[in-house]
Amino acid sequence: MAHHTLHSGYSRLVERLNRFPQGAPPSDLLNKILSILFSEKEAELVSLLPIKPFTAEKAAKIWKLKLSETQKILDELAGRAILVDIEQNGQFVYALPPPMAGFFEFSMMRLRDDIDQKVLAELFYQYLNVEEDFIRNLFTGGETQLGRTFVHEPALSDENALHVLDYERASEVIKTASHMGVGICYCRHKMQHKGQACDAPLDICMTFNTSAASLTKHDFARKVDAAEGLDLLQQAYDNNLVQFGENVRENVNFICNCCGCCCEAMIAAQKFALMFPIHTTNFIPVVNEADCSGCGKCVDICPVEAMTLISANDPNRPKRKKARLNEEICLGCGLCVRACSKGNISLKSRGKRVITPLNGAHKAVVMAIERGKLQNLIFDNHVLWSHRAMAAVFGVILKLPPLKQVMASQQVKSRYLENLIRRMGNSY
């Protein structure tokens, strides 16, 4: 009976996680991960929680428990960074974040002795890097992805600066955040337990706004101000790390400072390059091939192997090489520009601007449409469900054939949806 409860509790939790636009494919490894992070009872209770942020009163009603007991459980889960507690209008609401970016990372963002992080790191590695179903689904499940690349600001010319928008600058996210926290990089921490981590800084994983408020409150991240945040960003620049952050324009919740060898996003960008797992910047490098010396610095620094050396076809210097960019897989981060000591690489604007969702609600809706999970938001999120105009739009989309749904998803990325979301408030 105990075995049945264990199995059914974790199975239901997996089903609950997969109501997110980005889920977690069922696996024995996933069950082992969840059994480290959740008790049997917790798994059962969390499987019943809604996607939309909820109050303790709402959870008590769902769980059929006394409010005092419910509050204790919620605070315990928030204290372990399983739930995020958010202050709204003078009261706290709770939300279960997705596994990534969410409680998977949070479990490794600080050193702790209440769980075996070495065992957890090995399980994460096997589930994410060996099985690959999770990473493939996470980064390639639709056209709209969870993360985007920020441009390497030191690489921007005066002309580039005229075309870069505030939300495209990591420095602007830092300056405007209501809260900011820094913790241990999940990816390099995981690889450190494997004995395979590089020497890039560990204490440099950035969280912002509501996520930072909760994580700093429970000491999973260290609270920092904008000045220290900018110093950390400079440290990331100095170590040639790529800024990979939440794919939204407003209220960004995380920016990771990624290396090409340890970080999940960069590894996914290499493995699944032609499926566009990460949104690029609005810039693309241009190589002055005529003057390129073929030193290879740009090749060494590129986190996704978009730069290569090819023969310069110089009859006077048969061994001469030159750099060549594969634009199809380039993130447009601009690290190569800074690496070129001869100044033979520059950035130009892409011909077509990259679409970035307005905020978390906009991103969730579009991702859900593309992944066939819109119904989970409509019937779980009562703010969306009760909004008559939004419900009418979604009702039509759900009845369309697959090809028409793809076309509709393009229309959903519109000012109309943005205005509706602004009226509703950010519910994610």
DRENRO-643717 format. One line per field, with one value per residue (C-alpha): residue in one letter; x, y, z. Coordinates in nm, 2 decimals. Layout:
res <- A, ... .
xx <- X, ... .
yy <- Y, ... .
zz <- Z, ... .
END
This chain:
res <- M, A, H, H, T, L, H, S, G, Y, S, R, L, V, E, R, L, N, R, F, P, Q, G, A, P, P, S, D, L, L, N, K, I, L, S, I, L, F, S, E, K, E, A, E, L, V, S, L, L, P, I, K, P, F, T, A, E, K, A, A, K, I, W, K, L, K, L, S, E, T, Q, K, I, L, D, E, L, A, G, R, A, I, L, V, D, I, E, Q, N, G, Q, F, V, Y, A, L, P, P, P, M, A, G, F, F, E, F, S, M, M, R, L, R, D, D, I, D, Q, K, V, L, A, E, L, F, Y, Q, Y, L, N, V, E, E, D, F, I, R, N, L, F, T, G, G, E, T, Q, L, G, R, T, F, V, H, E, P, A, L, S, D, E, N, A, L, H, V, L, D, Y, E, R, A, S, E, V, I, K, T, A, S, H, M, G, V, G, I, C, Y, C, R, H, K, M, Q, H, K, G, Q, A, C, D, A, P, L, D, I, C, M, T, F, N, T, S, A, A, S, L, T, K, H, D, F, A, R, K, V, D, A, A, E, G, L, D, L, L, Q, Q, A, Y, D, N, N, L, V, Q, F, G, E, N, V, R, E, N, V, N, F, I, C, N, C, C, G, C, C, C, E, A, M, I, A, A, Q, K, F, A, L, M, F, P, I, H, T, T, N, F, I, P, V, V, N, E, A, D, C, S, G, C, G, K, C, V, D, I, C, P, V, E, A, M, T, L, I, S, A, N, D, P, N, R, P, K, R, K, K, A, R, L, N, E, E, I, C, L, G, C, G, L, C, V, R, A, C, S, K, G, N, I, S, L, K, S, R, G, K, R, V, I, T, P, L, N, G, A, H, K, A, V, V, M, A, I, E, R, G, K, L, Q, N, L, I, F, D, N, H, V, L, W, S, H, R, A, M, A, A, V, F, G, V, I, L, K, L, P, P, L, K, Q, V, M, A, S, Q, Q, V, K, S, R, Y, L, E, N, L, I, R, R, M, G, N, S, Y .
xx <- 0.00, 0.29, 0.45, 0.12, 0.09, 0.45, 0.40, 0.06, 0.17, 0.47, 0.29, 0.02, 0.29, 0.45, 0.10, 0.07, 0.41, 0.32, 0.03, 0.29, 0.38, 0.72, 0.69, 0.89, 0.87, 0.79, 1.10, 1.23, 1.50, 1.24, 1.07, 1.40, 1.47, 1.12, 1.16, 1.47, 1.29, 0.94, 0.81, 0.53, 0.27, 0.41, 0.41, 0.04, -0.05, 0.15, -0.01, -0.34, -0.22, -0.34, -0.11, -0.22, -0.08, -0.31, -0.37, -0.33, -0.71, -0.75, -0.49, -0.67, -1.00, -0.83, -0.65, -0.94, -0.71, -0.73, -0.58, -0.32, -0.19, -0.20, -0.01, 0.26, 0.30, 0.31, 0.57, 0.78, 0.77, 0.86, 1.14, 1.29, 1.23, 0.98, 0.71, 0.76, 0.58, 0.49, 0.35, 0.05, -0.17, -0.06, -0.10, 0.12, 0.02, 0.21, 0.30, 0.46, 0.73, 0.80, 1.10, 1.31, 1.36, 1.24, 1.27, 1.53, 1.78, 1.67, 1.77, 2.13, 2.15, 2.31, 2.51, 2.28, 2.30, 1.93, 1.95, 2.24, 2.33, 2.59, 2.33, 2.09, 2.35, 2.41, 2.04, 2.00, 2.29, 2.14, 1.79, 1.89, 2.22, 2.19, 1.82, 1.78, 1.40, 1.35, 1.60, 1.46, 1.11, 1.21, 1.40, 1.24, 0.88, 0.75, 0.85, 0.84, 1.11, 1.16, 1.49, 1.67, 2.02, 2.12, 2.37, 2.73, 2.71, 3.08, 3.07, 2.81, 2.93, 2.77, 2.56, 2.45, 2.35, 2.09, 1.91, 1.93, 1.62, 1.63, 1.48, 1.76, 2.03, 2.11, 2.23, 1.89, 1.72, 1.95, 1.89, 1.52, 1.44, 1.24, 1.45, 1.77, 1.94, 2.25, 2.31, 2.53, 2.51, 2.30, 2.48, 2.83, 2.74, 2.60, 2.91, 3.13, 2.98, 3.06, 3.42, 3.37, 3.31, 3.51, 3.67, 3.40, 3.26, 3.00, 2.83, 2.69, 2.33, 2.10, 1.73, 1.50, 1.17, 0.92, 1.15, 1.44, 1.21, 1.12, 1.46, 1.64, 1.38, 1.46, 1.84, 1.85, 2.00, 2.20, 2.03, 2.23, 2.17, 2.20, 2.56, 2.67, 2.46, 2.64, 2.97, 2.87, 2.76, 3.11, 3.26, 3.05, 3.17, 3.53, 3.49, 3.33, 3.00, 2.68, 2.37, 2.08, 1.75, 1.38, 1.21, 1.00, 1.03, 0.89, 0.96, 1.24, 1.29, 1.63, 1.95, 2.20, 2.57, 2.65, 2.96, 2.95, 3.07, 2.85, 2.53, 2.21, 2.10, 2.43, 2.45, 2.09, 2.19, 2.47, 2.28, 1.95, 2.08, 1.87, 1.55, 1.63, 1.62, 1.72, 1.60, 1.88, 1.96, 1.86, 2.22, 2.45, 2.83, 2.99, 3.34, 3.58, 3.72, 3.97, 4.16, 4.09, 4.42, 4.27, 4.39, 4.09, 4.01, 3.65, 3.62, 3.75, 3.51, 3.19, 2.97, 2.77, 3.04, 2.89, 3.24, 3.48, 3.81, 3.82, 4.08, 4.14, 4.22, 4.52, 4.76, 5.05, 4.98, 4.83, 4.80, 4.62, 4.28, 3.99, 3.69, 3.35, 3.02, 2.72, 2.44, 2.18, 2.31, 2.46, 2.30, 2.42, 2.57, 2.87, 3.14, 3.34, 3.35, 3.53, 3.76, 3.89, 4.19, 4.22, 3.87, 3.77, 3.43, 3.14, 2.77, 2.49, 2.12, 1.93, 1.70, 1.39, 1.35, 1.31, 0.96, 0.99, 0.67, 0.55, 0.56, 0.52, 0.14, 0.19, 0.48, 0.28, -0.02, 0.18, 0.39, 0.08, -0.08, 0.22, 0.26, -0.11, -0.16, -0.38, -0.67, -0.46, -0.44, -0.80, -0.95, -0.69, -0.65, -0.98, -0.85, -0.81, -1.12, -1.35, -1.22, -1.49, -1.29, -0.99, -1.21, -1.38, -1.04, -0.91, -1.24, -1.20, -0.83, -0.89, -1.14, -0.90, -0.71, -0.34, -0.22, -0.47, -0.37, -0.01, -0.14, -0.35, -0.05, 0.12, -0.18, -0.18, 0.16, -0.01, -0.09, -0.44, -0.32, -0.08, -0.35, -0.57, -0.29, -0.21, -0.57, -0.57, -0.24, 0.05, -0.09, 0.23 .
yy <- 0.00, 0.24, 0.16, 0.23, 0.57, 0.66, 0.57, 0.74, 1.05, 1.11, 1.01, 1.27, 1.53, 1.46, 1.50, 1.83, 1.95, 1.87, 2.11, 2.39, 2.49, 2.35, 2.03, 1.73, 1.40, 1.10, 0.89, 0.68, 0.94, 1.21, 1.01, 0.98, 1.35, 1.43, 1.18, 1.38, 1.71, 1.61, 1.38, 1.14, 1.36, 1.68, 1.53, 1.43, 1.78, 1.98, 1.77, 1.93, 2.30, 2.53, 2.69, 3.04, 3.19, 3.10, 3.20, 2.99, 2.99, 2.85, 2.58, 2.49, 2.45, 2.23, 2.02, 2.01, 2.10, 2.37, 2.70, 2.69, 2.35, 2.46, 2.77, 2.57, 2.33, 2.62, 2.81, 2.49, 2.44, 2.80, 2.78, 2.50, 2.69, 2.44, 2.71, 3.08, 3.31, 3.65, 3.95, 4.10, 4.38, 4.33, 3.95, 3.65, 3.43, 3.11, 2.96, 2.63, 2.73, 2.49, 2.26, 2.48, 2.77, 2.68, 2.45, 2.22, 2.52, 2.65, 2.32, 2.38, 2.75, 2.73, 2.48, 2.27, 1.97, 1.88, 1.69, 1.50, 1.75, 1.51, 1.24, 1.50, 1.64, 1.30, 1.24, 1.58, 1.50, 1.17, 1.31, 1.63, 1.54, 1.17, 1.10, 1.44, 1.41, 1.69, 1.93, 1.86, 1.92, 2.23, 2.40, 2.28, 2.22, 2.53, 2.84, 3.06, 2.95, 3.02, 3.20, 3.46, 3.59, 3.93, 4.12, 4.15, 4.53, 4.60, 4.48, 4.75, 5.03, 5.38, 5.29, 4.96, 5.14, 5.34, 5.02, 4.82, 4.86, 4.88, 4.53, 4.39, 4.51, 4.30, 4.62, 4.77, 4.47, 4.50, 4.88, 4.85, 4.54, 4.57, 4.30, 4.12, 3.82, 3.62, 3.25, 2.96, 2.87, 2.55, 2.42, 2.46, 2.34, 2.03, 1.97, 2.04, 1.74, 1.54, 1.67, 1.84, 2.20, 2.48, 2.76, 3.03, 3.20, 3.01, 3.28, 3.47, 3.33, 3.63, 3.64, 3.95, 4.09, 3.84, 3.54, 3.73, 3.85, 3.49, 3.34, 3.61, 3.59, 3.22, 3.26, 3.07, 3.38, 3.67, 4.00, 4.26, 4.61, 4.74, 4.86, 4.51, 4.36, 4.57, 4.46, 4.10, 4.16, 4.31, 4.00, 3.79, 4.00, 3.96, 3.58, 3.57, 3.44, 3.47, 3.64, 3.40, 3.53, 3.50, 3.56, 3.86, 4.23, 4.32, 4.18, 3.95, 3.69, 3.54, 3.60, 3.32, 3.39, 3.09, 2.91, 2.68, 2.37, 2.34, 2.54, 2.36, 2.64, 2.66, 2.28, 2.27, 2.54, 2.32, 2.00, 2.13, 2.43, 2.39, 2.38, 2.73, 2.64, 2.99, 3.32, 3.53, 3.89, 4.13, 4.15, 3.93, 3.94, 4.04, 3.91, 4.12, 3.81, 4.01, 4.12, 3.82, 3.68, 3.34, 3.36, 3.15, 3.37, 3.41, 3.03, 2.96, 3.20, 3.12, 2.93, 2.75, 2.67, 2.91, 3.03, 2.81, 2.85, 2.77, 2.80, 3.16, 3.03, 3.25, 3.13, 3.32, 3.18, 2.83, 2.76, 3.09, 3.06, 3.29, 3.30, 3.20, 3.25, 3.01, 3.26, 2.98, 2.89, 3.22, 3.36, 3.71, 3.75, 3.95, 3.77, 3.72, 4.10, 4.16, 3.87, 4.00, 4.21, 4.33, 4.47, 4.26, 4.15, 4.39, 4.37, 4.46, 4.45, 4.14, 4.19, 4.09, 4.18, 3.89, 3.88, 3.89, 3.83, 4.12, 3.94, 3.61, 3.58, 3.66, 3.41, 3.14, 3.18, 3.17, 2.88, 2.69, 2.74, 2.62, 2.31, 2.22, 2.30, 2.61, 2.43, 2.40, 2.77, 2.84, 2.59, 2.64, 3.02, 3.17, 3.52, 3.41, 3.19, 3.47, 3.73, 3.70, 3.85, 3.63, 3.32, 3.39, 3.42, 3.09, 2.91, 2.98, 2.89, 2.55, 2.46, 2.53, 2.26, 2.24, 2.45, 2.72, 2.71, 2.78, 3.08, 3.19, 3.17, 3.44, 3.66, 3.60, 3.76, 4.10, 4.43, 4.30, 4.02, 4.26, 4.51, 4.23, 4.11, 4.46, 4.50, 4.17, 4.23, 3.99, 3.67, 3.46 .
zz <- 0.00, 0.09, -0.25, -0.43, -0.25, -0.34, -0.70, -0.74, -0.55, -0.76, -1.08, -1.01, -0.94, -1.28, -1.44, -1.26, -1.37, -1.73, -1.73, -1.76, -2.12, -2.04, -1.85, -1.75, -1.94, -1.71, -1.63, -1.34, -1.31, -1.27, -0.99, -0.81, -0.84, -0.71, -0.42, -0.30, -0.32, -0.21, 0.06, -0.04, 0.13, -0.03, -0.37, -0.33, -0.20, -0.46, -0.74, -0.65, -0.67, -0.95, -1.21, -1.13, -0.80, -0.51, -0.15, 0.16, 0.18, -0.17, -0.09, 0.23, 0.04, -0.22, 0.03, 0.28, 0.56, 0.83, 0.73, 1.00, 0.89, 0.52, 0.60, 0.77, 0.48, 0.23, 0.42, 0.46, 0.08, 0.01, 0.27, 0.05, -0.27, -0.40, -0.40, -0.46, -0.22, -0.37, -0.19, -0.38, -0.24, 0.12, 0.13, 0.02, -0.27, -0.37, -0.70, -0.80, -1.06, -1.34, -1.31, -1.53, -1.50, -1.15, -0.86, -1.03, -1.04, -0.70, -0.54, -0.64, -0.60, -0.25, -0.06, 0.17, 0.39, 0.41, 0.07, -0.09, -0.37, -0.51, -0.57, -0.70, -0.94, -1.08, -1.13, -1.30, -1.53, -1.63, -1.67, -1.86, -2.04, -2.10, -2.16, -2.33, -2.36, -2.10, -2.26, -2.61, -2.50, -2.29, -2.56, -2.89, -2.81, -3.00, -3.17, -2.85, -2.61, -2.24, -2.28, -2.49, -2.54, -2.42, -2.63, -2.50, -2.43, -2.45, -2.81, -2.91, -3.13, -3.11, -3.41, -3.26, -2.94, -3.14, -3.23, -2.90, -2.68, -2.30, -2.25, -2.47, -2.22, -1.91, -1.74, -1.78, -1.62, -1.32, -1.29, -1.30, -1.10, -0.78, -0.62, -0.72, -0.58, -0.67, -0.61, -0.72, -1.09, -1.10, -1.41, -1.30, -0.95, -1.10, -1.31, -1.02, -0.84, -1.16, -1.15, -1.49, -1.41, -1.58, -1.38, -1.46, -1.15, -0.96, -0.75, -1.04, -1.11, -1.11, -1.02, -1.02, -0.91, -0.76, -0.79, -0.62, -0.35, -0.25, -0.30, -0.10, 0.18, 0.22, 0.18, -0.15, -0.31, -0.16, -0.18, -0.39, -0.50, -0.86, -0.81, -0.71, -0.98, -1.24, -1.09, -1.13, -1.49, -1.56, -1.40, -1.64, -1.93, -1.82, -1.81, -2.15, -2.02, -2.22, -2.07, -2.11, -1.95, -1.94, -2.27, -2.17, -2.20, -1.86, -1.51, -1.61, -1.34, -1.42, -1.61, -1.62, -1.70, -1.92, -2.04, -2.34, -2.16, -1.85, -1.90, -2.02, -2.25, -2.44, -2.46, -2.60, -2.85, -2.97, -2.98, -3.13, -3.32, -3.62, -3.41, -3.26, -2.89, -2.78, -2.90, -3.05, -3.01, -3.28, -3.40, -3.61, -3.64, -3.97, -4.04, -4.25, -4.42, -4.63, -4.33, -4.10, -3.98, -3.89, -3.53, -3.41, -3.10, -3.22, -3.27, -2.92, -2.75, -2.94, -2.69, -2.96, -3.22, -3.48, -3.57, -3.76, -3.95, -4.32, -4.58, -4.70, -5.05, -5.06, -5.34, -5.18, -4.83, -4.88, -4.50, -4.42, -4.25, -4.21, -3.98, -4.12, -3.94, -3.95, -3.92, -3.88, -3.54, -3.42, -3.10, -3.18, -2.83, -2.96, -2.77, -3.09, -3.15, -2.83, -2.88, -3.22, -3.13, -3.49, -3.50, -3.79, -3.65, -3.60, -3.52, -3.76, -3.70, -3.82, -4.11, -3.90, -3.54, -3.29, -3.12, -2.74, -2.53, -2.32, -1.98, -1.81, -1.89, -2.26, -2.28, -2.10, -2.33, -2.65, -2.54, -2.43, -2.77, -2.96, -2.73, -2.73, -2.36, -2.38, -2.21, -1.90, -1.86, -1.95, -1.71, -1.44, -1.44, -1.34, -1.43, -1.79, -1.79, -1.67, -1.91, -2.18, -2.46, -2.40, -2.35, -2.69, -2.87, -2.71, -2.78, -3.15, -3.16, -2.99, -3.27, -3.55, -3.74, -3.65, -3.95, -3.87, -3.50, -3.61, -3.80, -3.50, -3.27, -3.49, -3.44, -3.06, -3.05, -3.10, -2.94, -2.89, -2.66, -2.49, -2.41, -2.26, -2.05, -1.92, -1.82, -1.63, -1.46, -1.46, -1.32, -1.36 .
END
